[in-house]
Amino acid sequence: MRTGALIAAAAAFLAACASGGGVGGPRPPQGFGPAGTNFGNWNRDAEGAVDQTFRRFITERYSSGDWAKARVDLEADGFTCQDSNRPDGRPVPELDCIRLYRLNDDIHAWTVQFWPERPQPEARYTRTHRRDPFRTYDADKHN
């Protein structure tokens, strides 16, 4: 997984949130979405458990040539996808999809990338805790 791409996507998402943008669309389901994507129990389980569940689901459901089918499924489940037809000036995946959702101070990100000549897509779930700069945190209180 390209960490730089994930960081850039999260930075863009945070900028949109700070400027009054949305929270990444409707709340993802716990478990399977309408098109069958397994989001895992993201609001209950540990980050590593959700990541493992999501990776396993993606790699078992799709192979490298399934990116067109995956795009239809993932977009139906709220992902934003880009194909390789873009002037980035650097190698880009055949398909790059991300689903971001902010709940309180946590940003949840599911990413899927299909790279040419790789046998399976790369998938990842991350949870980032973001402290609100306009809120006062007191170590003695549980905020």
Backbone as JSON, one array per atom type, in Angstrom:
{
  "sequence": "MRTGALIAAAAAFLAACASGGGVGGPRPPQGFGPAGTNFGNWNRDAEGAVDQTFRRFITERYSSGDWAKARVDLEADGFTCQDSNRPDGRPVPELDCIRLYRLNDDIHAWTVQFWPERPQPEARYTRTHRRDPFRTYDADKHN",
  "N": [[0.85, -1.17, 0.0], [0.57, 2.17, -0.76], [1.78, 4.49, 1.28], [2.04, 7.24, 1.09], [-0.02, 7.99, -0.67], [-2.25, 7.38, 0.87], [-1.87, 9.13, 3.02], [-2.04, 11.58, 1.68], [-4.71, 11.45, 0.81], [-6.04, 11.38, 3.26], [-5.24, 13.87, 4.27], [-6.48, 15.6, 2.46], [-9.11, 14.98, 3.04], [-9.28, 15.82, 5.72], [-8.88, 18.55, 5.34], [-11.19, 19.17, 3.94], [-13.09, 18.64, 5.91], [-12.4, 20.58, 7.81], [-13.03, 22.85, 6.43], [-15.71, 22.87, 6.46], [-16.74, 20.79, 5.01], [-18.21, 17.57, 4.15], [-18.63, 14.46, 6.01], [-17.58, 12.28, 4.79], [-19.62, 10.91, 3.53], [-22.51, 8.72, 3.89], [-22.85, 6.81, 6.92], [-20.78, 3.97, 7.13], [-21.76, 0.51, 7.04], [-21.76, -1.87, 9.79], [-20.0, -4.63, 9.2], [-21.2, -6.13, 6.26], [-21.72, -4.2, 3.27], [-24.27, -2.79, 1.04], [-23.53, -3.64, -1.57], [-21.99, -5.78, -0.98], [-19.43, -5.42, 0.14], [-17.18, -6.08, 2.74], [-16.94, -4.31, 5.5], [-16.11, -4.82, 8.02], [-16.3, -4.89, 11.66], [-15.99, -2.03, 12.34], [-16.47, 0.0, 14.23], [-16.28, -1.17, 16.63], [-14.37, -3.26, 16.88], [-10.78, -3.84, 17.24], [-8.33, -1.9, 15.48], [-6.43, -3.4, 13.99], [-7.73, -5.89, 13.73], [-9.96, -5.23, 12.17], [-8.65, -4.33, 9.89], [-7.36, -6.71, 9.05], [-9.61, -8.34, 8.49], [-10.81, -6.86, 6.4], [-8.74, -6.81, 4.44], [-8.47, -9.58, 3.91], [-11.03, -10.16, 2.9], [-11.09, -8.57, 0.52], [-8.88, -9.62, -0.98], [-9.71, -12.27, -1.29], [-12.04, -11.99, -2.73], [-11.48, -10.59, -5.12], [-9.3, -10.7, -7.98], [-6.29, -9.65, -9.72], [-7.21, -8.89, -12.29], [-9.83, -8.14, -11.93], [-10.6, -5.49, -11.62], [-12.51, -3.78, -12.84], [-15.0, -4.88, -12.15], [-14.72, -4.72, -9.38], [-14.69, -1.95, -9.06], [-17.35, -1.19, -9.63], [-18.69, -2.53, -7.52], [-17.42, -1.41, -5.21], [-17.86, 1.38, -5.5], [-20.64, 1.37, -5.28], [-20.81, 0.83, -2.62], [-20.01, 3.17, -1.44], [-17.38, 4.04, -1.9], [-14.86, 6.18, -3.32], [-13.5, 6.19, -6.46], [-10.66, 6.1, -8.67], [-9.42, 5.63, -11.93], [-6.6, 4.48, -13.92], [-6.33, 6.37, -15.87], [-5.2, 9.18, -15.8], [-3.36, 12.22, -15.48], [-0.97, 12.0, -13.66], [1.79, 11.9, -13.69], [3.39, 10.0, -12.56], [3.8, 6.54, -11.66], [0.67, 4.99, -11.42], [-2.02, 3.19, -9.86], [-4.11, 0.7, -11.54], [-6.65, 0.88, -10.61], [-7.81, 2.85, -7.99], [-9.19, 3.12, -4.96], [-11.01, 4.66, -2.31], [-12.54, 4.9, 0.87], [-13.71, 7.07, 3.13], [-14.55, 7.96, 6.45], [-15.68, 9.97, 9.03], [-16.03, 9.84, 12.47], [-16.82, 11.34, 15.31], [-13.8, 12.06, 16.83], [-12.35, 10.32, 15.28], [-11.01, 9.11, 12.25], [-11.9, 6.98, 9.77], [-10.57, 4.85, 7.35], [-10.8, 3.06, 4.4], [-9.0, 1.47, 1.94], [-8.36, 0.47, -1.43], [-6.32, -0.86, -3.91], [-5.51, -1.63, -7.25], [-2.84, -2.83, -8.84], [-0.9, -2.92, -11.84], [0.32, -6.06, -13.06], [0.44, -7.32, -10.59], [-0.58, -10.0, -8.53], [-2.81, -9.82, -6.83], [-5.18, -7.44, -5.48], [-4.26, -4.61, -3.41], [-5.2, -3.92, -0.11], [-6.44, -2.0, 2.63], [-7.25, -1.01, 5.96], [-7.47, 1.77, 8.06], [-7.44, 3.54, 11.15], [-7.54, 6.7, 12.34], [-6.9, 8.82, 14.99], [-7.95, 12.01, 15.6], [-7.21, 14.97, 17.13], [-9.24, 17.61, 18.19], [-8.54, 20.91, 17.47], [-9.89, 23.02, 18.58], [-10.89, 22.29, 20.96], [-10.65, 21.85, 24.48], [-8.57, 19.69, 26.17], [-8.44, 17.75, 29.05], [-6.28, 16.04, 31.06], [-7.01, 14.8, 33.41], [-9.67, 14.3, 33.22], [-11.98, 12.24, 31.49], [-12.41, 12.77, 28.33]],
  "CA": [[0.0, 0.0, 0.0], [1.33, 3.4, -0.84], [1.48, 5.3, 2.45], [1.92, 8.63, 0.65], [-1.35, 8.19, -1.24], [-3.2, 7.38, 1.98], [-1.68, 10.37, 3.76], [-2.59, 12.67, 0.86], [-6.17, 11.36, 0.84], [-6.48, 11.79, 4.6], [-5.04, 15.31, 4.39], [-7.55, 16.25, 1.7], [-10.34, 14.78, 3.8], [-9.24, 16.71, 6.88], [-9.07, 19.92, 4.86], [-12.62, 19.32, 3.63], [-13.8, 18.71, 7.19], [-12.11, 21.87, 8.44], [-13.68, 23.92, 5.67], [-17.16, 22.68, 6.53], [-17.14, 19.72, 4.11], [-18.93, 16.46, 4.74], [-17.92, 13.51, 6.85], [-17.26, 11.09, 4.02], [-20.81, 10.21, 3.09], [-23.28, 8.04, 4.93], [-22.12, 5.91, 7.83], [-20.63, 2.61, 6.62], [-22.38, -0.49, 7.92], [-20.92, -2.82, 10.51], [-20.08, -5.84, 8.4], [-21.32, -6.05, 4.81], [-22.47, -3.11, 2.66], [-25.3, -3.22, 0.09], [-22.93, -4.34, -2.71], [-21.26, -6.93, -0.49], [-18.12, -5.13, 0.71], [-17.12, -6.33, 4.18], [-16.26, -3.22, 6.2], [-15.72, -5.27, 9.35], [-16.96, -4.2, 12.77], [-15.04, -0.93, 12.48], [-16.75, 0.87, 15.37], [-16.2, -1.98, 17.83], [-13.16, -4.08, 16.94], [-9.47, -3.19, 17.16], [-7.95, -1.5, 14.11], [-5.77, -4.52, 13.32], [-8.72, -6.92, 13.4], [-10.76, -4.73, 11.04], [-7.75, -4.32, 8.74], [-7.18, -8.08, 8.6], [-10.87, -8.78, 7.9], [-11.0, -6.16, 5.13], [-7.74, -7.31, 3.48], [-8.82, -10.94, 3.53], [-12.22, -10.1, 2.05], [-10.74, -8.03, -0.81], [-8.02, -10.54, -1.72], [-10.46, -13.47, -1.64], [-13.12, -11.68, -3.67], [-10.99, -10.05, -6.39], [-7.92, -10.91, -8.43], [-5.77, -8.44, -10.36], [-7.98, -8.51, -13.47], [-11.22, -7.85, -11.56], [-10.74, -4.11, -11.14], [-13.75, -3.15, -13.33], [-16.07, -5.4, -11.28], [-14.49, -4.16, -8.05], [-15.09, -0.53, -9.07], [-18.81, -1.14, -9.52], [-19.05, -2.92, -6.16], [-16.91, -0.47, -4.21], [-18.59, 2.65, -5.61], [-21.98, 1.14, -4.74], [-20.68, 0.83, -1.17], [-19.58, 4.49, -0.96], [-15.98, 4.36, -2.19], [-14.52, 7.05, -4.44], [-12.47, 5.47, -7.21], [-10.01, 6.69, -9.84], [-8.69, 4.64, -12.7], [-5.25, 4.9, -14.27], [-6.39, 7.38, -16.92], [-5.05, 10.5, -15.21], [-2.0, 12.74, -15.73], [-0.27, 12.21, -12.4], [3.22, 12.0, -13.91], [4.06, 8.95, -11.8], [3.01, 5.31, -11.77], [-0.59, 4.97, -10.66], [-2.69, 1.88, -9.97], [-5.2, 0.57, -12.51], [-7.82, 1.36, -9.88], [-7.45, 3.35, -6.66], [-10.47, 3.43, -4.31], [-10.92, 5.0, -0.89], [-13.79, 5.21, 1.58], [-13.38, 7.76, 4.37], [-15.68, 8.31, 7.3], [-15.28, 10.56, 10.3], [-16.97, 9.68, 13.58], [-16.22, 12.07, 16.43], [-12.41, 12.42, 16.54], [-11.7, 9.24, 14.55], [-11.2, 9.03, 10.8], [-11.81, 5.59, 9.32], [-10.23, 4.83, 5.93], [-10.66, 1.78, 3.72], [-8.41, 1.72, 0.63], [-8.13, -0.68, -2.3], [-5.58, -0.5, -5.11], [-5.18, -2.68, -8.2], [-1.62, -2.46, -9.55], [-0.59, -3.83, -12.96], [1.27, -7.15, -12.88], [0.41, -7.89, -9.24], [-1.61, -11.05, -8.58], [-4.0, -9.48, -6.05], [-5.24, -6.03, -5.09], [-3.81, -4.24, -2.06], [-6.3, -3.35, 0.65], [-6.03, -1.61, 3.98], [-8.13, -0.2, 6.81], [-6.77, 2.49, 9.12], [-8.23, 4.42, 12.01], [-6.68, 7.78, 12.82], [-7.54, 9.68, 15.98], [-7.62, 13.41, 15.34], [-7.61, 15.85, 18.23], [-9.87, 18.85, 17.77], [-7.75, 22.02, 17.97], [-10.76, 24.0, 19.23], [-11.41, 21.68, 22.18], [-9.68, 21.76, 25.57], [-8.49, 18.35, 26.71], [-7.93, 17.72, 30.41], [-5.79, 14.69, 31.29], [-7.67, 14.22, 34.57], [-11.03, 13.95, 32.87], [-12.08, 11.37, 30.3], [-13.2, 13.48, 27.31]],
  "C": [[0.9, 1.23, 0.0], [0.9, 4.32, 0.31], [1.27, 6.75, 2.05], [0.54, 8.93, 0.09], [-2.41, 8.24, -0.14], [-3.1, 8.67, 2.78], [-2.26, 11.55, 2.99], [-4.12, 12.65, 0.89], [-6.71, 11.8, 2.2], [-6.33, 13.29, 4.8], [-6.13, 16.08, 3.65], [-8.88, 16.14, 2.43], [-10.4, 15.71, 5.0], [-9.44, 18.16, 6.47], [-10.54, 20.17, 4.53], [-13.44, 19.43, 4.9], [-13.62, 20.07, 7.84], [-12.81, 23.01, 7.73], [-15.19, 23.75, 5.63], [-17.65, 21.59, 5.61], [-17.81, 18.59, 4.87], [-18.04, 15.56, 5.56], [-17.64, 12.22, 6.1], [-18.47, 10.29, 3.58], [-21.54, 9.54, 4.23], [-22.43, 7.07, 5.73], [-22.0, 4.52, 7.2], [-21.28, 1.61, 7.57], [-21.33, -1.23, 8.73], [-21.08, -4.14, 9.74], [-20.22, -5.52, 6.93], [-22.18, -4.88, 4.35], [-23.46, -3.66, 1.65], [-24.74, -3.99, -1.11], [-22.03, -5.49, -2.27], [-19.9, -6.68, 0.11], [-18.16, -5.33, 2.22], [-16.28, -5.24, 4.84], [-15.71, -3.67, 7.55], [-16.51, -4.54, 10.42], [-16.08, -3.04, 13.21], [-15.27, -0.05, 13.69], [-16.61, 0.12, 16.7], [-14.85, -2.68, 17.97], [-11.89, -3.24, 16.86], [-9.12, -2.93, 15.69], [-7.33, -2.67, 13.35], [-6.73, -5.62, 12.91], [-9.56, -6.5, 12.2], [-9.91, -4.74, 9.77], [-7.59, -5.73, 8.18], [-8.45, -8.62, 7.92], [-11.07, -8.16, 6.52], [-10.02, -6.67, 4.08], [-8.11, -8.71, 2.98], [-10.02, -10.93, 2.58], [-11.85, -9.65, 0.64], [-9.91, -9.03, -1.6], [-8.71, -11.85, -2.07], [-11.53, -13.2, -2.7], [-12.62, -11.29, -5.05], [-9.58, -10.52, -6.69], [-7.51, -9.68, -9.22], [-6.6, -7.98, -11.55], [-9.42, -8.1, -13.18], [-11.47, -6.39, -11.21], [-12.01, -3.43, -11.64], [-14.94, -3.6, -12.47], [-15.95, -4.78, -9.89], [-14.94, -2.7, -8.0], [-16.59, -0.39, -8.9], [-19.25, -1.45, -8.09], [-18.66, -1.86, -5.13], [-17.62, 0.88, -4.28], [-20.02, 2.53, -5.09], [-21.97, 1.15, -3.21], [-20.02, 2.11, -0.64], [-18.13, 4.86, -1.19], [-15.91, 5.38, -3.32], [-13.35, 6.4, -5.15], [-11.93, 6.3, -8.37], [-9.34, 5.57, -10.6], [-7.33, 5.21, -13.1], [-5.2, 5.97, -15.35], [-6.37, 8.78, -16.3], [-3.59, 10.95, -15.34], [-1.22, 13.02, -14.46], [1.25, 12.34, -12.57], [4.03, 10.99, -13.11], [3.23, 7.69, -11.96], [1.78, 5.37, -10.87], [-1.23, 3.6, -10.82], [-3.75, 1.89, -11.07], [-6.49, 1.1, -11.9], [-7.38, 1.7, -8.47], [-8.74, 3.82, -6.0], [-10.25, 3.72, -2.83], [-12.31, 5.31, -0.36], [-13.39, 5.81, 2.92], [-14.65, 8.07, 5.14], [-15.15, 8.84, 8.62], [-16.41, 10.37, 11.31], [-16.29, 10.26, 14.8], [-14.79, 12.47, 16.06], [-11.66, 11.35, 15.77], [-12.04, 9.32, 13.06], [-10.92, 7.6, 10.39], [-11.55, 5.62, 7.82], [-10.07, 3.39, 5.45], [-10.1, 2.09, 2.34], [-8.2, 0.4, -0.11], [-7.41, -0.17, -3.54], [-5.29, -1.75, -5.93], [-4.0, -2.2, -9.03], [-1.4, -3.44, -10.7], [0.46, -4.86, -12.55], [1.4, -7.64, -11.43], [-0.76, -8.87, -9.19], [-2.9, -10.7, -7.82], [-4.01, -7.97, -5.77], [-4.66, -5.83, -3.69], [-4.97, -3.57, -1.36], [-5.81, -3.02, 2.05], [-7.14, -0.82, 4.66], [-7.25, 0.49, 7.84], [-7.76, 3.35, 9.89], [-7.27, 5.44, 12.59], [-7.47, 8.62, 13.8], [-7.04, 11.09, 15.78], [-8.12, 14.24, 16.51], [-8.13, 17.15, 17.67], [-9.09, 20.03, 18.34], [-8.58, 23.08, 18.71], [-11.35, 23.47, 20.53], [-10.3, 21.62, 23.22], [-9.73, 20.34, 26.13], [-7.86, 18.41, 28.1], [-7.55, 16.27, 30.72], [-6.5, 14.02, 32.47], [-9.11, 13.8, 34.3], [-11.02, 13.08, 31.63], [-13.0, 12.05, 29.3], [-13.36, 12.65, 26.08]]
}
